[in-house]
Amino acid sequence: MSQTASSIQEARRIVGMTQRQLADALCCAESSVASYESGVRSPRNSRVRLMVRVFKEMGVSISAEAIRGDFGGIE
């Protein structure tokens, strides 16, 4: 599993969201979230920025760089 995939999955689980709930928050298909989490696809930068906002609203601080696997982590 890629760093991006594991970061998205970990943040989603920490906030207690299902893939469907995250997909709804991101205005995308549940299959897109599943493909991000399995490492089949990588989210576009605009989708990563939206994930950062969604997770922050749910109380998890994660940077776009951490989601992309550049550096950092989840707090």
Biopython code that builds the backbone (N, CA, C, O; Angstrom):
import numpy as np
from Bio.PDB.StructureBuilder import StructureBuilder

atoms = [
    (1, "MET", "N", (0.851, -1.179, 0.000)),
    (1, "MET", "CA", (0.000, 0.000, 0.000)),
    (1, "MET", "C", (0.888, 1.230, 0.000)),
    (1, "MET", "O", (1.868, 1.293, 0.742)),
    (2, "SER", "N", (0.554, 2.198, -0.819)),
    (2, "SER", "CA", (1.346, 3.420, -0.902)),
    (2, "SER", "C", (1.105, 4.298, 0.326)),
    (2, "SER", "O", (0.139, 4.108, 1.064)),
    (3, "GLN", "N", (2.000, 5.258, 0.526)),
    (3, "GLN", "CA", (1.851, 6.206, 1.637)),
    (3, "GLN", "C", (0.555, 6.985, 1.490)),
    (3, "GLN", "O", (-0.142, 7.219, 2.477)),
    (4, "THR", "N", (0.222, 7.390, 0.266)),
    (4, "THR", "CA", (-1.023, 8.124, 0.021)),
    (4, "THR", "C", (-2.217, 7.275, 0.440)),
    (4, "THR", "O", (-3.104, 7.740, 1.157)),
    (5, "ALA", "N", (-2.229, 6.035, -0.013)),
    (5, "ALA", "CA", (-3.342, 5.138, 0.296)),
    (5, "ALA", "C", (-3.499, 4.941, 1.795)),
    (5, "ALA", "O", (-4.607, 5.041, 2.321)),
    (6, "SER", "N", (-2.405, 4.663, 2.483)),
    (6, "SER", "CA", (-2.493, 4.411, 3.918)),
    (6, "SER", "C", (-2.852, 5.673, 4.696)),
    (6, "SER", "O", (-3.552, 5.590, 5.706)),
    (7, "SER", "N", (-2.389, 6.837, 4.250)),
    (7, "SER", "CA", (-2.725, 8.099, 4.927)),
    (7, "SER", "C", (-4.216, 8.395, 4.831)),
    (7, "SER", "O", (-4.843, 8.780, 5.817)),
    (8, "ILE", "N", (-4.776, 8.215, 3.650)),
    (8, "ILE", "CA", (-6.211, 8.468, 3.463)),
    (8, "ILE", "C", (-7.021, 7.495, 4.312)),
    (8, "ILE", "O", (-7.951, 7.895, 5.012)),
    (9, "GLN", "N", (-6.667, 6.234, 4.245)),
    (9, "GLN", "CA", (-7.406, 5.214, 4.995)),
    (9, "GLN", "C", (-7.304, 5.452, 6.501)),
    (9, "GLN", "O", (-8.303, 5.348, 7.213)),
    (10, "GLU", "N", (-6.119, 5.767, 6.982)),
    (10, "GLU", "CA", (-5.927, 5.994, 8.411)),
    (10, "GLU", "C", (-6.724, 7.205, 8.884)),
    (10, "GLU", "O", (-7.405, 7.134, 9.906)),
    (11, "ALA", "N", (-6.646, 8.314, 8.152)),
    (11, "ALA", "CA", (-7.387, 9.522, 8.539)),
    (11, "ALA", "C", (-8.891, 9.255, 8.532)),
    (11, "ALA", "O", (-9.605, 9.686, 9.437)),
    (12, "ARG", "N", (-9.363, 8.554, 7.522)),
    (12, "ARG", "CA", (-10.795, 8.244, 7.429)),
    (12, "ARG", "C", (-11.236, 7.396, 8.612)),
    (12, "ARG", "O", (-12.296, 7.640, 9.189)),
    (13, "ARG", "N", (-10.450, 6.422, 8.971)),
    (13, "ARG", "CA", (-10.800, 5.550, 10.097)),
    (13, "ARG", "C", (-10.749, 6.292, 11.429)),
    (13, "ARG", "O", (-11.579, 6.055, 12.307)),
    (14, "ILE", "N", (-9.780, 7.186, 11.579)),
    (14, "ILE", "CA", (-9.670, 7.967, 12.818)),
    (14, "ILE", "C", (-10.928, 8.799, 13.045)),
    (14, "ILE", "O", (-11.422, 8.883, 14.169)),
    (15, "VAL", "N", (-11.448, 9.412, 11.985)),
    (15, "VAL", "CA", (-12.647, 10.246, 12.134)),
    (15, "VAL", "C", (-13.927, 9.422, 12.125)),
    (15, "VAL", "O", (-15.011, 9.961, 12.350)),
    (16, "GLY", "N", (-13.813, 8.127, 11.867)),
    (16, "GLY", "CA", (-14.979, 7.255, 11.910)),
    (16, "GLY", "C", (-15.882, 7.334, 10.694)),
    (16, "GLY", "O", (-17.085, 7.091, 10.789)),
    (17, "MET", "N", (-15.305, 7.671, 9.555)),
    (17, "MET", "CA", (-16.089, 7.755, 8.328)),
    (17, "MET", "C", (-15.976, 6.463, 7.527)),
    (17, "MET", "O", (-14.948, 5.786, 7.547)),
    (18, "THR", "N", (-17.040, 6.143, 6.833)),
    (18, "THR", "CA", (-16.997, 5.052, 5.871)),
    (18, "THR", "C", (-16.467, 5.608, 4.549)),
    (18, "THR", "O", (-16.393, 6.823, 4.366)),
    (19, "GLN", "N", (-16.105, 4.726, 3.645)),
    (19, "GLN", "CA", (-15.697, 5.187, 2.316)),
    (19, "GLN", "C", (-16.829, 5.962, 1.660)),
    (19, "GLN", "O", (-16.589, 6.965, 0.988)),
    (20, "ARG", "N", (-18.057, 5.506, 1.849)),
    (20, "ARG", "CA", (-19.231, 6.181, 1.268)),
    (20, "ARG", "C", (-19.360, 7.598, 1.816)),
    (20, "ARG", "O", (-19.614, 8.532, 1.055)),
    (21, "GLN", "N", (-19.190, 7.770, 3.123)),
    (21, "GLN", "CA", (-19.292, 9.093, 3.737)),
    (21, "GLN", "C", (-18.202, 10.032, 3.230)),
    (21, "GLN", "O", (-18.464, 11.203, 2.955)),
    (22, "LEU", "N", (-16.983, 9.516, 3.108)),
    (22, "LEU", "CA", (-15.899, 10.350, 2.581)),
    (22, "LEU", "C", (-16.170, 10.703, 1.130)),
    (22, "LEU", "O", (-15.945, 11.841, 0.717)),
    (23, "ALA", "N", (-16.644, 9.754, 0.361)),
    (23, "ALA", "CA", (-16.970, 10.017, -1.039)),
    (23, "ALA", "C", (-18.039, 11.106, -1.150)),
    (23, "ALA", "O", (-17.934, 11.998, -1.991)),
    (24, "ASP", "N", (-19.061, 11.033, -0.305)),
    (24, "ASP", "CA", (-20.109, 12.056, -0.318)),
    (24, "ASP", "C", (-19.532, 13.429, 0.011)),
    (24, "ASP", "O", (-19.887, 14.424, -0.620)),
    (25, "ALA", "N", (-18.642, 13.480, 1.001)),
    (25, "ALA", "CA", (-18.019, 14.749, 1.393)),
    (25, "ALA", "C", (-17.128, 15.308, 0.284)),
    (25, "ALA", "O", (-16.973, 16.523, 0.157)),
    (26, "LEU", "N", (-16.546, 14.414, -0.514)),
    (26, "LEU", "CA", (-15.652, 14.827, -1.599)),
    (26, "LEU", "C", (-16.387, 14.994, -2.932)),
    (26, "LEU", "O", (-15.790, 15.388, -3.934)),
    (27, "CYS", "N", (-17.692, 14.689, -2.931)),
    (27, "CYS", "CA", (-18.491, 14.746, -4.164)),
    (27, "CYS", "C", (-17.897, 13.854, -5.249)),
    (27, "CYS", "O", (-17.716, 14.270, -6.394)),
    (28, "CYS", "N", (-17.601, 12.627, -4.860)),
    (28, "CYS", "CA", (-17.067, 11.659, -5.818)),
    (28, "CYS", "C", (-17.697, 10.295, -5.551)),
    (28, "CYS", "O", (-18.455, 10.129, -4.595)),
    (29, "ALA", "N", (-17.389, 9.353, -6.376)),
    (29, "ALA", "CA", (-17.923, 8.003, -6.228)),
    (29, "ALA", "C", (-17.180, 7.254, -5.118)),
    (29, "ALA", "O", (-15.994, 7.485, -4.883)),
    (30, "GLU", "N", (-17.890, 6.367, -4.452)),
    (30, "GLU", "CA", (-17.270, 5.532, -3.425)),
    (30, "GLU", "C", (-16.122, 4.721, -4.020)),
    (30, "GLU", "O", (-15.124, 4.461, -3.347)),
    (31, "SER", "N", (-16.266, 4.326, -5.277)),
    (31, "SER", "CA", (-15.201, 3.552, -5.936)),
    (31, "SER", "C", (-13.926, 4.379, -6.092)),
    (31, "SER", "O", (-12.831, 3.818, -6.127)),
    (32, "SER", "N", (-14.053, 5.705, -6.188)),
    (32, "SER", "CA", (-12.857, 6.559, -6.254)),
    (32, "SER", "C", (-12.095, 6.497, -4.938)),
    (32, "SER", "O", (-10.873, 6.345, -4.928)),
    (33, "VAL", "N", (-12.819, 6.617, -3.825)),
    (33, "VAL", "CA", (-12.172, 6.536, -2.512)),
    (33, "VAL", "C", (-11.528, 5.163, -2.338)),
    (33, "VAL", "O", (-10.406, 5.059, -1.843)),
    (34, "ALA", "N", (-12.234, 4.118, -2.742)),
    (34, "ALA", "CA", (-11.678, 2.768, -2.639)),
    (34, "ALA", "C", (-10.404, 2.641, -3.465)),
    (34, "ALA", "O", (-9.445, 2.002, -3.032)),
    (35, "SER", "N", (-10.387, 3.241, -4.649)),
    (35, "SER", "CA", (-9.188, 3.152, -5.491)),
    (35, "SER", "C", (-8.031, 3.972, -4.925)),
    (35, "SER", "O", (-6.870, 3.599, -5.092)),
    (36, "TYR", "N", (-8.338, 5.091, -4.253)),
    (36, "TYR", "CA", (-7.280, 5.856, -3.588)),
    (36, "TYR", "C", (-6.677, 5.025, -2.466)),
    (36, "TYR", "O", (-5.458, 4.966, -2.308)),
    (37, "GLU", "N", (-7.543, 4.382, -1.687)),
    (37, "GLU", "CA", (-7.081, 3.628, -0.526)),
    (37, "GLU", "C", (-6.369, 2.328, -0.896)),
    (37, "GLU", "O", (-5.581, 1.805, -0.108)),
    (38, "SER", "N", (-6.641, 1.816, -2.071)),
    (38, "SER", "CA", (-5.962, 0.589, -2.502)),
    (38, "SER", "C", (-4.694, 0.896, -3.294)),
    (38, "SER", "O", (-3.915, -0.005, -3.606)),
    (39, "GLY", "N", (-4.492, 2.173, -3.615)),
    (39, "GLY", "CA", (-3.310, 2.577, -4.363)),
    (39, "GLY", "C", (-3.437, 2.426, -5.859)),
    (39, "GLY", "O", (-2.457, 2.593, -6.585)),
    (40, "VAL", "N", (-4.635, 2.109, -6.335)),
    (40, "VAL", "CA", (-4.866, 1.966, -7.775)),
    (40, "VAL", "C", (-4.802, 3.324, -8.459)),
    (40, "VAL", "O", (-4.275, 3.448, -9.565)),
    (41, "ARG", "N", (-5.343, 4.344, -7.795)),
    (41, "ARG", "CA", (-5.340, 5.709, -8.326)),
    (41, "ARG", "C", (-4.853, 6.656, -7.251)),
    (41, "ARG", "O", (-4.923, 6.358, -6.058)),
    (42, "SER", "N", (-4.360, 7.798, -7.686)),
    (42, "SER", "CA", (-3.993, 8.868, -6.760)),
    (42, "SER", "C", (-4.968, 10.019, -6.954)),
    (42, "SER", "O", (-5.330, 10.340, -8.086)),
    (43, "PRO", "N", (-5.395, 10.641, -5.865)),
    (43, "PRO", "CA", (-6.329, 11.761, -5.995)),
    (43, "PRO", "C", (-5.662, 12.985, -6.609)),
    (43, "PRO", "O", (-4.472, 13.230, -6.410)),
    (44, "ARG", "N", (-6.452, 13.748, -7.359)),
    (44, "ARG", "CA", (-5.971, 15.029, -7.910)),
    (44, "ARG", "C", (-5.678, 15.973, -6.748)),
    (44, "ARG", "O", (-6.191, 15.791, -5.644)),
    (45, "ASN", "N", (-4.850, 16.980, -7.007)),
    (45, "ASN", "CA", (-4.497, 17.950, -5.965)),
    (45, "ASN", "C", (-5.719, 18.633, -5.377)),
    (45, "ASN", "O", (-5.777, 18.870, -4.171)),
    (46, "SER", "N", (-6.698, 18.953, -6.218)),
    (46, "SER", "CA", (-7.906, 19.615, -5.713)),
    (46, "SER", "C", (-8.662, 18.693, -4.756)),
    (46, "SER", "O", (-9.229, 19.162, -3.769)),
    (47, "ARG", "N", (-8.676, 17.416, -5.031)),
    (47, "ARG", "CA", (-9.352, 16.454, -4.156)),
    (47, "ARG", "C", (-8.562, 16.289, -2.862)),
    (47, "ARG", "O", (-9.158, 16.136, -1.796)),
    (48, "VAL", "N", (-7.236, 16.317, -2.935)),
    (48, "VAL", "CA", (-6.405, 16.225, -1.727)),
    (48, "VAL", "C", (-6.679, 17.426, -0.822)),
    (48, "VAL", "O", (-6.823, 17.268, 0.390)),
    (49, "ARG", "N", (-6.751, 18.620, -1.402)),
    (49, "ARG", "CA", (-7.030, 19.816, -0.595)),
    (49, "ARG", "C", (-8.396, 19.714, 0.079)),
    (49, "ARG", "O", (-8.555, 20.128, 1.227)),
    (50, "LEU", "N", (-9.371, 19.167, -0.626)),
    (50, "LEU", "CA", (-10.697, 18.981, -0.044)),
    (50, "LEU", "C", (-10.646, 17.961, 1.089)),
    (50, "LEU", "O", (-11.310, 18.149, 2.108)),
    (51, "MET", "N", (-9.878, 16.891, 0.935)),
    (51, "MET", "CA", (-9.719, 15.911, 2.007)),
    (51, "MET", "C", (-9.146, 16.569, 3.256)),
    (51, "MET", "O", (-9.606, 16.307, 4.367)),
    (52, "VAL", "N", (-8.157, 17.413, 3.075)),
    (52, "VAL", "CA", (-7.548, 18.122, 4.206)),
    (52, "VAL", "C", (-8.621, 18.889, 4.964)),
    (52, "VAL", "O", (-8.672, 18.843, 6.193)),
    (53, "ARG", "N", (-9.480, 19.595, 4.230)),
    (53, "ARG", "CA", (-10.553, 20.368, 4.878)),
    (53, "ARG", "C", (-11.558, 19.468, 5.583)),
    (53, "ARG", "O", (-11.957, 19.744, 6.714)),
    (54, "VAL", "N", (-11.966, 18.395, 4.918)),
    (54, "VAL", "CA", (-12.938, 17.467, 5.509)),
    (54, "VAL", "C", (-12.384, 16.870, 6.790)),
    (54, "VAL", "O", (-13.063, 16.861, 7.816)),
    (55, "PHE", "N", (-11.152, 16.370, 6.740)),
    (55, "PHE", "CA", (-10.561, 15.759, 7.932)),
    (55, "PHE", "C", (-10.376, 16.794, 9.043)),
    (55, "PHE", "O", (-10.578, 16.480, 10.216)),
    (56, "LYS", "N", (-9.997, 18.012, 8.690)),
    (56, "LYS", "CA", (-9.816, 19.066, 9.695)),
    (56, "LYS", "C", (-11.145, 19.370, 10.385)),
    (56, "LYS", "O", (-11.189, 19.528, 11.605)),
    (57, "GLU", "N", (-12.223, 19.453, 9.610)),
    (57, "GLU", "CA", (-13.548, 19.696, 10.190)),
    (57, "GLU", "C", (-13.952, 18.579, 11.151)),
    (57, "GLU", "O", (-14.732, 18.804, 12.077)),
    (58, "MET", "N", (-13.423, 17.380, 10.931)),
    (58, "MET", "CA", (-13.734, 16.232, 11.780)),
    (58, "MET", "C", (-12.731, 16.090, 12.929)),
    (58, "MET", "O", (-12.817, 15.143, 13.711)),
    (59, "GLY", "N", (-11.782, 17.028, 13.034)),
    (59, "GLY", "CA", (-10.855, 17.047, 14.160)),
    (59, "GLY", "C", (-9.517, 16.380, 13.927)),
    (59, "GLY", "O", (-8.762, 16.174, 14.877)),
    (60, "VAL", "N", (-9.197, 16.032, 12.672)),
    (60, "VAL", "CA", (-7.906, 15.415, 12.370)),
    (60, "VAL", "C", (-7.071, 16.378, 11.538)),
    (60, "VAL", "O", (-7.487, 16.815, 10.465)),
    (61, "SER", "N", (-5.899, 16.697, 12.044)),
    (61, "SER", "CA", (-4.992, 17.594, 11.343)),
    (61, "SER", "C", (-4.047, 16.767, 10.473)),
    (61, "SER", "O", (-3.213, 16.017, 10.981)),
    (62, "ILE", "N", (-4.190, 16.913, 9.170)),
    (62, "ILE", "CA", (-3.316, 16.223, 8.218)),
    (62, "ILE", "C", (-3.047, 17.183, 7.067)),
    (62, "ILE", "O", (-3.954, 17.871, 6.599)),
    (63, "SER", "N", (-1.820, 17.224, 6.622)),
    (63, "SER", "CA", (-1.454, 18.131, 5.537)),
    (63, "SER", "C", (-1.638, 17.448, 4.185)),
    (63, "SER", "O", (-1.695, 16.222, 4.087)),
    (64, "ALA", "N", (-1.729, 18.268, 3.156)),
    (64, "ALA", "CA", (-1.805, 17.732, 1.793)),
    (64, "ALA", "C", (-0.542, 16.930, 1.490)),
    (64, "ALA", "O", (-0.603, 15.900, 0.818)),
    (65, "GLU", "N", (0.586, 17.396, 1.979)),
    (65, "GLU", "CA", (1.850, 16.694, 1.756)),
    (65, "GLU", "C", (1.830, 15.316, 2.406)),
    (65, "GLU", "O", (2.332, 14.347, 1.836)),
    (66, "ALA", "N", (1.248, 15.231, 3.602)),
    (66, "ALA", "CA", (1.162, 13.942, 4.289)),
    (66, "ALA", "C", (0.249, 12.988, 3.531)),
    (66, "ALA", "O", (0.542, 11.797, 3.426)),
    (67, "ILE", "N", (-0.857, 13.505, 3.002)),
    (67, "ILE", "CA", (-1.755, 12.652, 2.216)),
    (67, "ILE", "C", (-1.030, 12.148, 0.982)),
    (67, "ILE", "O", (-1.144, 10.977, 0.621)),
    (68, "ARG", "N", (-0.284, 13.036, 0.334)),
    (68, "ARG", "CA", (0.443, 12.640, -0.875)),
    (68, "ARG", "C", (1.676, 11.804, -0.566)),
    (68, "ARG", "O", (2.284, 11.239, -1.475)),
    (69, "GLY", "N", (2.052, 11.717, 0.708)),
    (69, "GLY", "CA", (3.216, 10.921, 1.079)),
    (69, "GLY", "C", (4.529, 11.665, 0.959)),
    (69, "GLY", "O", (5.598, 11.055, 0.963)),
    (70, "ASP", "N", (4.450, 13.008, 0.848)),
    (70, "ASP", "CA", (5.685, 13.786, 0.713)),
    (70, "ASP", "C", (6.463, 13.851, 2.022)),
    (70, "ASP", "O", (7.681, 13.678, 2.037)),
    (71, "PHE", "N", (5.756, 14.101, 3.116)),
    (71, "PHE", "CA", (6.349, 14.125, 4.457)),
    (71, "PHE", "C", (5.252, 14.368, 5.468)),
    (71, "PHE", "O", (4.099, 14.593, 5.099)),
    (72, "GLY", "N", (5.597, 14.326, 6.724)),
    (72, "GLY", "CA", (4.623, 14.627, 7.786)),
    (72, "GLY", "C", (3.772, 13.432, 8.136)),
    (72, "GLY", "O", (4.094, 12.291, 7.806)),
    (73, "GLY", "N", (2.690, 13.717, 8.806)),
    (73, "GLY", "CA", (1.814, 12.640, 9.235)),
    (73, "GLY", "C", (0.518, 13.166, 9.786)),
    (73, "GLY", "O", (0.167, 14.332, 9.604)),
    (74, "ILE", "N", (-0.174, 12.303, 10.450)),
    (74, "ILE", "CA", (-1.477, 12.628, 11.021)),
    (74, "ILE", "C", (-1.302, 12.933, 12.494)),
    (74, "ILE", "O", (-0.589, 12.231, 13.211)),
    (75, "GLU", "N", (-1.964, 13.991, 12.933)),
    (75, "GLU", "CA", (-1.924, 14.368, 14.358)),
    (75, "GLU", "C", (-3.300, 14.199, 14.962)),
    (75, "GLU", "O", (-3.489, 14.461, 16.150)),
]
sb = StructureBuilder()
sb.init_structure("model")
sb.init_model(0)
sb.init_chain("A")
sb.init_seg("    ")
for serial, (resi, resn, name, xyz) in enumerate(atoms, 1):
    if name == "N":
        sb.init_residue(resn, " ", resi, " ")
    sb.init_atom(name, np.array(xyz, "f"), 0.0, 1.0, " ", f" {name:<3s}", serial, name[0])
structure = sb.get_structure()
